[in-house]
Amino acid sequence: QVQLVESGGGLAQPGGSLRLSCAASGSLFSPNHMAWYRQAPGKQRESVATVFSGGFTTYADSVKGRFTISRDNAKNTVYLQMNSLKPEDTAVYSCRVWSALGRYDYWGQGTQVTVSS
């Protein structure tokens, strides 16, 4: 069974940066897509950024120009570089990896990101 393990969360000041990583413990059959989601207290989970198997990326309007998603297929890892952080970015961030052929759909346990002075 594949497990996704996130790291890199924590406390950052407004305007600061954090880099999240999500590594898969086992083999991921291709093609697959990778994404980051977040859920703030009292709010629904939302998609933050996605990187598709071919490398195409999409972002939520609220993070465009500030966040960058990337993937390392050799390491089965997806990253989220978060710059110019705002207090409203505070949330639990979770990664997701799913098969483009519908064969699997894995989620990480989540990592807390808090942006506060």
N, C-alpha and C positions, 0 to 999 in steps of 0.2 A: 504494500500500500504506500503510495506516494504521500509525503507530508511536505507542506510548505512552511518554512520558518522565516518570519520577518525579523528584521533588526534595524537599528538606526533611529528609532523613535526617541522621544525625550522632550526636554524643555528648551525652547528657543525664545529669544527676544524678538519683538516686532522688527522686521527688516532683516532678520537673520536667515540662516540656511540650515537645512538638514538633508541628509541623504538616506533614504530607506532602501533596504535590500530585501529580497525575497528569494530564498534558495529552495529548490526542490530536492528532497532526499533521495529520490530514485530516478529512474529513466522516464523521460517524457517522450512519447511517440509523437512524431511530427505528422502533419503540420498542427501547430497549436497557437493560440492567442494568449496574451498576458495582459493583466490590467490591475489597476489600483482603485479601490473604493474607499469611501470614508463614511463614518456615521458620527455625527455630533449628538450630544445629549438632547433628547426630545425631538430629534429630527429623523427623517428617513435616510436610509443608506443611499448614497449617490455615487455614480461613477465619476472618477477623477481623471483618469487617463488610461488609454488602451494602446497597446502595440500589437498589431496583427502579424500573422506569420510571415508576410512579405515585407514587413518593416513599416508599413503605413501606421501613422499614429493619429489619435484623436484626443482632444482635451475638453474638459468642462470649461465653459466660458469664464468661470470665476478664477481659473488657474492659468489660462492661456498667457504665455509670455513670462510666466514665473516658474512653472514646473516643467520638467523634462523627464519623459519616460524613456527607458532604453532596456535592451535585453542582451544577454550573453548566452547564446544557445549552447556553447560548449560547456558552460557552467550551469546550465538550467537555472539561470538567475535573471530576475527582472529588478530594475532599479527605478527609484523616483527621486530625482534631484529637485529639491524644493527651495527656491530662493525668494527673497522679498516677502518673507512670511508675515501673515496678518493674524490678529487674534481670532478672526473667523475661520482660520484654517485648523483651529483646535478640534480634534476628533480622534476616533480610533480608526487607523488606516489598515485595511486588509488587502492582501493580494489574491488574485485569482488566476488560475491557468486552466484553460479548457481546450479540448480537442476541436479542431476545425471540422472533424468528421463526426462529432457527437459521441465520441467513445468514452470521454471522461470529463470531469469538471471538479477541480480541486480548489479549496479555499484555505488561506492561512488563518491563524488564530487572532491576528490583529495586534497592532502596536500603537501605543498612545503617543500622540503628538500634541503638545501644549505650547501655545504661543502666548507669552505673557511677559510683561515687564516687572 
